[in-house]
Amino acid sequence: MSEGSRSIVSVGWLAAHQNDPDIVVADVRWYLPT
């Protein structure tokens, strides 16, 4: 997946689950460089 696609998916998840801390934490972890 390209960085652009990941960014779009991450924004979508944050928007859809902004009130779900577990989802937000998982998304942030996945988005960080490895």
N, C-alpha and C positions, 0 to 999 in steps of 0.2 A: 504494500500500500504506500502511496506517495505521502509526503508530509502534508500536502494540501488536503488530501482526502481524510487523513487522520484528524486534521484540525477541524474540518467540517463535522465529522462524526463526533468529536469531543464536544464541540459547541452544542450539537444536538442533544447529546446526553446530559450536559449540564443544564440546558434549558428544560428538558423533560423531567429531570430528577434533581433539580436544584434543592429540593427539600429532603432528599434522601442521602444522608452523609456517607453511607457505605458506597453508593454508586459514585458519588463525587470523588471520594478518596481513591477508589479503584481507577477512575478515569484519569485523575491527576498522576497516579503512579505509572499508568500505561503510557501517558503522554511524555513523561520525563525521559531524557536520554539514558540509554543503558550503558 
